[in-house]
Amino acid sequence: MHLLYCDETNLEKRSGEFLIYGGVFIDGARAKEFSLAVDALRTKHHVPREYRLKFNPGPQGFSQERFIALKQELIELAHEFDIGLIVYVILHDISVSPNLARRNGINTVCYHFDCVLHRLQSPGLVLIDRFNDEGNAVEAHLRDKFTVGLTGMPYGDGNKRLTNIVGFHYSAIGQSHFPSLVDVVLGSLRFAINAHTRNRSDYEETAVKLLTLISPLFVRLNGSESVSELGFLYSPKVIKVAKYRARYKALKLFLAAGGIDTTQEITDQRSY
């Protein structure tokens, strides 16, 4: 059994920026060992028991350097446990609304997790960070993921049942160490991407370091050094407007500079 913990970041709709949805997954047989290792990491850094670890803010009284070291060691620990990362991004200028984009992100990340599970010949469980949207539509959305599957996907006609996933549930920071991990990982990716989209040259060195740190987590196939579409998906797959397509191409080049060489082509032509 593999466990996928999901969250979103950059939800606020801002022109020129990307909403990010993603999840980290681990072999359930190693989940307890990882959890104990995070306990030991928190003890090593004298993290208060009541502190809920996130990308920001750090524990009271921690210097920036001390907090950075804690987060870096957490991500390095994820490397040791072969934890995987799946990410979906969409430019806010293209999305209808952040809530719809988030639900589409859930669709994509869960579908790609299902594909990974097929390759691993393993069942999986999805745990999504709790949130509220208009009409609490996410409740029905998650029920549909289990009972119906995916609808309206560009990969073919009809519904696609996610047969390798045995359930969709909620999680929250403080209920286990995994929501903390996904918040730190996606927070690192957000910081790096925002440094790029906001032209913050003063953050460029830090951004590349963060990308290099999280790069090993991304799903890669058949020993390839490049990140598969199952690991990183740019949405939509066809971008008709040239100025938006240019933003995606610039992001793709920026990620590659940090060791995240994504295989998906940025194009205005349908290829599926």
N, C-alpha and C positions, 0 to 999 in steps of 0.2 A: 504494500500500500504506500503510495506517495501522497504527500500533503502539499497543497498549493495555497499559499497565503497571499492575498491581493490587496492593493490599495491604489489610490490615485494621488496625483500632485499637479500643481499648476492649474487648479480647477477654475480660477478666476479668468473670465474671458478678457483677454488683452490682445490687441492687434499685433501680429508679428511674433507671437509666442505660441508654444506648443503645450497642449494638455498631454499629460503622461499617465498611462495606466499600466500597471505591471504586477508581477507576482514572482515570489521565490518558491521553489519546491525542493523537498528533501525526501529521501527514502525514509518511510516511517520507522523502519527498523533501527535507524540511526538518530531518530528525533530525541530520544531521552538522553543519549550521549551528548548530543549538541547542546541540549538544554542545560545539562550539568556543566558543560564547558563554559557556557555563558555565565552561569552562576559563579564559577571560579574566576572568570574575567572580571565580573563586577566586584568580587571580593578583593582581587588583586589591586583594582583601582580605587578601592574604598568608596564605591558608589552606594549612597544611602538606599536602604531596602525599599523605601516608599517611592523612590524616583522611577518614573516610567520613561525608559530610554527612547528618545526620538532623535531625528537629525538636529533639531533645535527645539527649545533651548537646552543647555547642559545642566547638570546638577548644580545647585547653589554652592558657590565657593570654588568651583572648578575654573581654572584658567582656560583660555582658548586652546593652548597647546596641550593641556592635559585632556581636555574633552576630545580634541582631534585624535589623540593617540588611542583613546578608548574606542572611538568609532572605527578607526583604521584596523585595530586588532579584531574587532567584531567581524569586519568584512573578510579579513584574512582567515579568521576561523571558519567562515562560510566556505572559503576555498578548500580548506582541509576536509570538510564534510561533503564535498562534491555537490553543494547546493546549486541549483540551476536558476536562471533568470529569464523571464519572458516579458517583453515590453511592447506596448502599442503607443504610437504618438500621432496626434492630429493637430494641424494648425488651427488656432481658434478662428481665424478669418474664414475658414472653410466650414467649420462645424455649425450646425443649426443652433445648438445650445450646449453648454457644458454638461448638463445632466444627460442629454441624449448621447453626447460623445462618450461619457463615462459608461453608459449602458452598452454602447457599441464596443468600447474597450473591454468590458466584461465578456462580451460575445467572443471577441478575437482571442483574448488571452486564454479563455476556457477551451476554445476550439484547438488552439495550438498545444495546450496542455494535454488534451485528449490525443492529439497526434503523437506527442512525445510518449505518452503512456502506452500507445500501441507499439511503438518501437521498443519500449522497455518491457513489454508484456506484463504490465502491472496495472492494477486498479488505482484510482486516485480519489481524493476528497478535496473539494474546493472550499476555502474559508475566506470570506470577503469582509473587509473592514466595514463596520456598520456606518451607514449614512442615511440622510433623509433627502428625498427629492420631491418634485411636485406630485401630490396625490399619493405619496409613498409608493410610486410605481415600481420601485426596485423589488418589493415583496412579490408582486406578480411576475416580475421579470425572472427572478430566481426560481420560482415554481415552474415557469415555462422552460427554463434551462434543463430542469430534471425531467419533466413529464413530456415535453415536446422536443426540446433540443433547440437547434438554430433554425431560424426562418429568414427567407429573403437574402441568403448568402450568395455572393457572386460566383461560387464554385460549382453551382449546379441547380437544378430545379427541385422543388419540394423541401421538406424539413430534413434536418440532419440530427439524429439523436447522438448524444455524446456518450456512447456505450461504455467507455472505460472509466467514466466518472460516476461514483456511487452516491454522491450527495453534494449539495450546495448549502453552506451554512455561514453564519456571521462569526466574526472574531473582533477583538479590540485590543489595543495596547494595554498591557497590564495583565491580560489573561494568559499569555504565554510569551516566550522570547521571540517568536517568529514574527508577530506584527511589528515589534521593535526593529528587527532585522530589515523587513521590507521597507519600513519608513526611512531607515538610515540609507539603504541602498538607493531607493528612488529619490530621496532628498539629495544625495550626492549627484545623481544624474540630473536632477532639476537644476541644482546650482551650476553645474557645468554648461547645460544647454542655455540657461538664462544668461550666463556670462557671454555666451556666443551671440544670442539674439539681441541682447542689449548693448553689444559692442563694448563690453567692459574689459578692455585690454589689461587693466590692472589685476583682473582675476584670471587671466588666461593661463598662467603657470599652474595655479591651484586647480583650475578646471581640468587641464590635461592630466594632472596627477590623479584626480578623482576618477576620470574615465579609465585610466590605466589600472587603477585599483579594482574597479568593478568589472572590467572587461572579461576576466576569466570565468565569471559566473554565467555569461550569456550562452544560450543553447547553440552549439555547433554540431554539424553532422559529419559522420564518416571521417573524423580526424582533421577536418578542414580548419584552417586558421580564421576563416571568415565566419561571420555570424549569420546563421540561417534566418530566413523569414520567420521560422518558428520561434526564433529568439528575439527578433526585432522587426516590427512591421510599421512601415509608414502608411498612414491612411489619409485619403483614399489611395487606391493603387493606381488610379488614373487621375492625373492632375491637369486639367485643361488650361487653366489660366497661367500664363507664362511667369508673371511676377511671383505667384505662389510656388510654382514649380522651382523657381530659382531659390526660394527659401529652403525648400526641401533638399535641393542639391547642395546648398551651402552647409546645411546641417549634416548631411551624409559625409562631406569632406572633413568637417570638424570632428565628427566622431571617429573617423578613420585615423586622424592625427593622434587620438588617444588610444589606439589599438582596438577600436570597435569597427572593423571593416564589414559593413553590412552588405549582404548580397543582393537585396532587393533593388531593382532598377527604378529610378525616378523617371517617369514617362507620361506622355499624354496619349499613349496608345494602349488599347485594351489587349492583353496578352493571355487571357484565360477564357 
